Amino acid sequence: LWHAHEMLFGFTAAVITGFMLTAVPGWTGARRVAGLPLAVLLTAWVAGRLVIWFSAFLPAVLVAAIDMLNLPLLAGTVAIGLIKRPAPRNVIFLGLLLILIIANGAVHAEWMQLTDDTASWGLAVAMITTILLIVILGGRVVPAFTRNAMIRRGDKNGYPRSSGLLDKASIASTALVLACYILVLPDWITGTTAGLAAVTNFARWALWRWQSVLHDPIVWSLHLAYVWIPIGMAATAVALLGNWLSHGTALHILAIGAVGGMTLAMMTRAPLGHTGRQLVVIWPVAATYLMIAAAAILRSFGLELLPDYYFPVIFMAGGLWISAFVIFVVVYAPILTGPSLKQHIAD
């Protein structure tokens, strides 16, 4: 539970915070968050990690109170930014943040012994909420970035297509999966809905011309991350309907492949454009995309196929994950701390 909580409300919450603080000003023209407000958000996040780490020595109420500061502060910051131009397509993210806050509260409620079995519920709800966020945002950025890459290369052999019907169906079906988890509906309903989400998200992704960017890691990394969503949803359907996979396997496919993959894909892309560098990654960075995918395969299917080798599989998967992000730090630390080369390069 500690591991799942910190990967969702520690790692993933930091990713969501960074994305929101970057995206909202771009959506609305609001002033970027910097200085004291940013320091407060950072301090709240770090404090949450510290109290969780030392939770064996601290009152559970204190741990909950401090750990639950970050997301409400983020929601308030996002709300202030969205007031300037509150488009419904962006206001929805406030609702997703509220669900994450409730999910974190459910985990702490069990840890405070106020409830009997709400931690697993909260963690699963947080996982699917994050996937819904990626489904919404992925439909905006993946085909757009693919198209831009094809234009830069002079490739006119059919640009990525977006179907309004498929876009709505993929978002709606994923939202229905989230509703199933929130309402704790029977497995056959949740599994069937997850199967529908797998089909709609795969069909949507298939229109995005992934095959046109196979030579361009900074773009195919986005496609690779997104395709884990239909794979994970299909695995969820199999786990809940046929019991041929464990539910944990399905959630790890989504967590490592989709969340981890999309995080690394965006983290390796944004600093290049914002510092005036070409949108091209060196081969060690390209390798990190495959390392995350390999970690997803090992942690999920490796344990299903080799249950007697639990710790070797876990350590290899974890080692791949850690190595990928170490490579990111080594390569991007000079980029993030050094001067920009020229004007911002638009995606």
C-alpha positions as CSV (number, residue, x, y, z in Angstrom):
1,L,0.0,0.0,0.0
2,W,2.9,2.3,0.8
3,H,4.4,1.7,-2.6
4,A,1.1,2.2,-4.5
5,H,0.3,5.3,-2.5
6,E,3.7,7.0,-3.2
7,M,3.7,6.1,-6.9
8,L,0.2,7.6,-7.3
9,F,0.1,10.4,-4.8
10,G,3.8,11.1,-4.7
11,F,5.3,10.5,-8.2
12,T,2.1,10.9,-10.3
13,A,0.8,13.8,-8.3
14,A,4.1,15.6,-8.9
15,V,3.8,14.9,-12.7
16,I,0.2,16.2,-12.7
17,T,1.2,19.3,-10.7
18,G,4.0,20.1,-13.2
19,F,1.8,19.6,-16.1
20,M,-1.1,21.7,-14.7
21,L,1.2,24.6,-13.8
22,T,2.6,24.6,-17.3
23,A,-0.6,23.9,-19.3
24,V,-3.2,26.2,-17.5
25,P,-1.3,29.5,-18.4
26,G,-1.1,28.3,-22.0
27,W,-4.8,27.5,-22.0
28,T,-6.0,30.8,-20.4
29,G,-3.2,33.3,-20.7
30,A,-3.0,33.5,-16.9
31,R,0.3,34.3,-15.2
32,R,2.6,31.4,-14.6
33,V,2.9,30.2,-11.1
34,A,6.3,31.1,-9.7
35,G,8.0,32.4,-6.5
36,L,6.2,31.9,-3.2
37,P,3.1,30.1,-4.5
38,L,5.3,27.6,-6.3
39,A,7.5,27.2,-3.2
40,V,4.4,26.5,-1.1
41,L,3.3,23.8,-3.5
42,L,6.7,22.2,-3.6
43,T,7.0,22.4,0.2
44,A,3.5,20.7,0.6
45,W,4.5,17.9,-1.7
46,V,7.9,17.3,0.0
47,A,6.3,17.4,3.4
48,G,3.8,14.8,2.3
49,R,6.6,12.5,1.2
50,L,8.4,12.9,4.5
51,V,5.4,12.2,6.8
52,I,4.6,9.1,4.8
53,W,8.3,7.9,5.0
54,F,8.3,8.5,8.8
55,S,4.6,7.4,9.3
56,A,5.6,4.6,11.7
57,F,6.7,7.3,14.2
58,L,3.9,9.9,13.6
59,P,0.2,10.0,14.5
60,A,-1.9,8.8,11.5
61,V,-4.0,12.0,11.7
62,L,-0.9,14.2,11.4
63,V,0.3,12.1,8.4
64,A,-3.0,12.5,6.7
65,A,-3.3,16.2,7.4
66,I,0.1,17.0,5.9
67,D,0.0,14.5,3.0
68,M,-3.4,15.8,1.9
69,L,-2.2,19.4,1.5
70,N,-0.7,19.2,-1.9
71,L,-3.6,18.3,-4.2
72,P,-6.1,20.8,-2.6
73,L,-3.5,23.5,-3.0
74,L,-3.0,22.5,-6.6
75,A,-6.7,22.5,-7.3
76,G,-7.0,26.0,-5.8
77,T,-4.1,27.2,-8.0
78,V,-5.6,25.6,-11.1
79,A,-9.0,27.1,-10.3
80,I,-7.6,30.6,-10.0
81,G,-5.8,30.1,-13.4
82,L,-9.0,28.8,-15.1
83,I,-11.2,31.7,-13.9
84,K,-9.7,33.9,-16.6
85,R,-11.0,31.6,-19.4
86,P,-13.1,28.7,-17.9
87,A,-13.6,26.5,-20.9
88,P,-15.6,23.3,-20.0
89,R,-12.9,21.1,-21.8
90,N,-10.4,22.4,-19.2
91,V,-12.6,22.8,-16.1
92,I,-13.0,19.0,-16.2
93,F,-9.5,18.7,-14.7
94,L,-10.7,20.3,-11.5
95,G,-13.2,17.5,-11.2
96,L,-10.4,14.9,-11.7
97,L,-8.3,16.6,-9.0
98,L,-11.3,16.4,-6.7
99,I,-11.6,12.7,-7.3
100,L,-7.9,12.3,-6.5
101,I,-8.3,14.2,-3.3
102,I,-11.2,11.9,-2.2
103,A,-9.2,8.8,-3.2
104,N,-6.2,9.9,-1.1
105,G,-8.6,10.6,1.8
106,A,-9.9,7.0,1.4
107,V,-6.4,5.6,1.8
108,H,-5.7,7.7,4.9
109,A,-9.1,6.8,6.4
110,E,-8.1,3.2,6.5
111,W,-4.7,4.0,7.8
112,M,-6.4,6.0,10.6
113,Q,-8.6,3.0,11.2
114,L,-11.7,5.0,10.5
115,T,-12.7,2.5,7.7
116,D,-12.1,-1.2,7.2
117,D,-11.2,-1.5,3.5
118,T,-11.0,1.8,1.6
119,A,-7.3,2.0,0.8
120,S,-7.4,-0.4,-2.2
121,W,-10.5,1.4,-3.4
122,G,-8.8,4.8,-3.2
123,L,-5.7,3.5,-5.0
124,A,-7.6,1.9,-7.9
125,V,-9.8,5.0,-8.3
126,A,-6.7,7.2,-8.4
127,M,-5.1,5.0,-11.0
128,I,-8.1,5.1,-13.4
129,T,-8.5,8.8,-12.8
130,T,-5.0,9.3,-14.0
131,I,-5.6,7.2,-17.0
132,L,-8.7,9.3,-17.9
133,L,-6.6,12.4,-17.7
134,I,-4.1,10.8,-20.1
135,V,-6.9,9.8,-22.5
136,I,-8.2,13.4,-22.5
137,L,-4.8,15.0,-23.0
138,G,-3.4,12.3,-25.3
139,G,-6.1,13.0,-27.8
140,R,-4.9,16.6,-27.9
141,V,-1.1,16.2,-28.0
142,V,-0.3,12.8,-29.7
143,P,-1.9,13.4,-33.1
144,A,-0.9,17.1,-33.0
145,F,2.7,16.3,-32.3
146,T,2.7,13.6,-34.9
147,R,1.3,15.9,-37.6
148,N,3.9,18.6,-36.7
149,A,6.7,16.1,-37.0
150,M,5.4,15.0,-40.4
151,I,5.1,18.6,-41.6
152,R,8.7,19.4,-40.5
153,R,9.9,16.3,-42.4
154,G,7.9,17.2,-45.5
155,D,5.9,13.9,-45.2
156,K,2.5,14.4,-46.8
157,N,1.4,10.7,-46.9
158,G,-1.7,11.1,-44.9
159,Y,-1.7,13.1,-41.6
160,P,-3.1,11.7,-38.3
161,R,-6.9,11.7,-38.2
162,S,-9.2,12.4,-35.3
163,S,-12.7,11.1,-35.3
164,G,-15.1,13.2,-33.1
165,L,-17.1,10.1,-32.5
166,L,-14.1,8.0,-31.5
167,D,-12.7,10.8,-29.3
168,K,-16.0,11.1,-27.4
169,A,-16.4,7.3,-27.2
170,S,-12.8,6.7,-25.8
171,I,-13.2,9.4,-23.2
172,A,-16.7,8.4,-22.3
173,S,-15.9,4.7,-22.0
174,T,-12.8,5.4,-19.8
175,A,-14.9,7.7,-17.7
176,L,-17.5,4.9,-17.3
177,V,-14.7,2.6,-16.1
178,L,-13.8,5.2,-13.5
179,A,-17.5,5.4,-12.5
180,C,-17.6,1.6,-12.1
181,Y,-14.6,1.7,-9.8
182,I,-16.0,4.6,-7.8
183,L,-19.4,2.9,-7.4
184,V,-17.8,-0.6,-6.8
185,L,-20.1,-2.1,-9.4
186,P,-20.0,-5.9,-10.0
187,D,-16.9,-7.2,-11.8
188,W,-18.8,-8.2,-14.9
189,I,-20.0,-4.7,-15.4
190,T,-16.6,-3.1,-14.8
191,G,-14.9,-5.7,-16.9
192,T,-17.3,-5.3,-19.8
193,T,-16.9,-1.5,-19.6
194,A,-13.1,-1.9,-19.6
195,G,-13.3,-4.0,-22.7
196,L,-15.3,-1.3,-24.4
197,A,-12.7,1.3,-23.4
198,A,-9.9,-1.0,-24.8
199,V,-11.6,-1.1,-28.2
200,T,-12.4,2.6,-28.4
201,N,-9.0,3.7,-27.3
202,F,-7.2,1.3,-29.7
203,A,-9.4,2.4,-32.6
204,R,-8.7,6.0,-31.8
205,W,-4.9,5.4,-31.5
206,A,-4.9,3.5,-34.8
207,L,-5.9,6.7,-36.7
208,W,-2.9,8.7,-35.4
209,R,-0.4,7.4,-38.0
210,W,2.1,5.9,-35.5
211,Q,3.8,4.0,-38.4
212,S,4.9,7.3,-39.9
213,V,7.1,8.3,-37.0
214,L,8.9,5.0,-36.3
215,H,12.3,6.7,-37.0
216,D,11.5,9.6,-34.6
217,P,11.8,8.5,-31.0
218,I,10.5,11.7,-29.4
219,V,7.2,11.1,-31.2
220,W,6.8,7.4,-31.2
221,S,7.4,7.4,-27.5
222,L,4.0,9.2,-27.2
223,H,2.3,6.5,-29.3
224,L,4.0,3.7,-27.3
225,A,2.8,5.2,-24.0
226,Y,-0.8,5.7,-25.2
227,V,-1.2,2.2,-26.6
228,W,-0.6,0.8,-23.1
229,I,-4.0,2.2,-22.3
230,P,-6.1,-0.2,-24.5
231,I,-3.7,-3.0,-23.5
232,G,-4.2,-2.2,-19.9
233,M,-8.0,-1.9,-20.3
234,A,-8.1,-5.2,-22.1
235,A,-6.1,-6.8,-19.3
236,T,-8.5,-5.3,-16.8
237,A,-11.4,-6.9,-18.7
238,V,-9.7,-10.3,-18.8
239,A,-8.9,-10.0,-15.1
240,L,-12.4,-9.2,-14.0
241,L,-14.4,-11.3,-16.5
242,G,-12.3,-14.4,-16.8
243,N,-9.8,-14.3,-13.9
244,W,-7.0,-15.3,-16.3
245,L,-4.9,-12.4,-15.1
246,S,-4.7,-10.8,-11.7
247,H,-6.2,-7.3,-11.2
248,G,-2.9,-6.1,-10.0
249,T,-1.3,-7.1,-13.3
250,A,-3.8,-5.0,-15.2
251,L,-3.2,-2.0,-13.0
252,H,0.6,-2.2,-13.3
253,I,0.3,-2.3,-17.1
254,L,-1.6,1.0,-16.9
255,A,0.7,2.5,-14.2
256,I,4.1,1.6,-15.7
257,G,3.3,1.5,-19.4
258,A,0.9,4.4,-19.8
259,V,1.6,6.7,-16.8
260,G,5.4,6.1,-16.7
261,G,5.7,6.0,-20.4
262,M,3.7,9.2,-21.0
263,T,5.5,11.0,-18.2
264,L,9.0,10.2,-19.7
265,A,7.8,11.0,-23.2
266,M,6.6,14.5,-22.2
267,M,9.5,15.2,-19.8
268,T,12.1,14.5,-22.5
269,R,10.2,16.6,-25.0
270,A,9.1,19.8,-23.2
271,P,12.6,21.0,-22.0
272,L,13.9,20.8,-25.6
273,G,11.3,23.1,-27.0
274,H,11.3,25.5,-24.0
275,T,15.1,25.9,-24.2
276,G,15.3,26.5,-27.9
277,R,16.7,23.1,-28.8
278,Q,15.6,20.8,-31.7
279,L,13.0,18.3,-30.9
280,V,15.4,15.4,-31.3
281,V,16.6,13.0,-28.5
282,I,19.9,11.2,-28.3
283,W,19.9,7.4,-28.4
284,P,20.3,6.9,-24.6
285,V,17.1,8.8,-24.1
286,A,15.4,6.8,-26.8
287,A,16.4,3.7,-25.0
288,T,14.6,4.9,-21.8
289,Y,11.3,4.7,-23.7
290,L,12.0,1.0,-24.4
291,M,13.2,0.5,-20.8
292,I,9.9,1.7,-19.4
293,A,8.0,-0.6,-21.8
294,A,10.2,-3.5,-20.8
295,A,9.6,-2.7,-17.1
296,A,5.8,-2.8,-17.8
297,I,6.1,-6.2,-19.5
298,L,8.3,-7.7,-16.9
299,R,6.3,-6.4,-13.9
300,S,3.0,-7.5,-15.4
301,F,3.4,-10.5,-17.6
302,G,6.7,-11.7,-16.2
303,L,5.1,-12.4,-12.8
304,E,2.2,-14.1,-14.5
305,L,4.5,-16.4,-16.4
306,L,7.2,-16.9,-13.8
307,P,5.5,-16.7,-10.4
308,D,8.3,-18.6,-8.7
309,Y,10.7,-15.9,-9.6
310,Y,8.9,-13.0,-7.9
311,F,11.9,-11.1,-6.5
312,P,14.2,-11.4,-9.6
313,V,11.4,-10.2,-11.8
314,I,10.5,-7.3,-9.5
315,F,14.1,-6.2,-9.2
316,M,14.7,-6.3,-12.9
317,A,11.5,-4.3,-13.6
318,G,12.3,-1.8,-10.9
319,G,15.9,-1.6,-12.1
320,L,14.8,-0.7,-15.6
321,W,12.4,2.0,-14.3
322,I,15.1,3.5,-12.0
323,S,17.8,3.4,-14.8
324,A,15.5,5.1,-17.3
325,F,14.9,8.1,-14.9
326,V,18.6,8.2,-13.9
327,I,19.4,8.6,-17.6
328,F,16.9,11.3,-17.9
329,V,18.5,13.2,-14.9
330,V,22.0,12.8,-16.3
331,V,21.0,14.0,-19.8
332,Y,18.6,16.7,-18.9
333,A,20.2,18.3,-15.8
334,P,22.4,20.5,-18.0
335,I,19.5,21.4,-20.3
336,L,17.2,22.3,-17.4
337,T,19.8,24.3,-15.4
338,G,21.7,25.9,-18.3
339,P,20.8,28.8,-20.5
340,S,18.3,28.6,-23.4
341,L,19.9,28.5,-26.8
342,K,17.4,30.6,-28.7
343,Q,13.7,31.4,-28.8
344,H,11.1,28.9,-27.8
345,I,10.4,26.2,-30.4
346,A,6.7,25.6,-30.8
347,D,5.4,22.0,-31.1
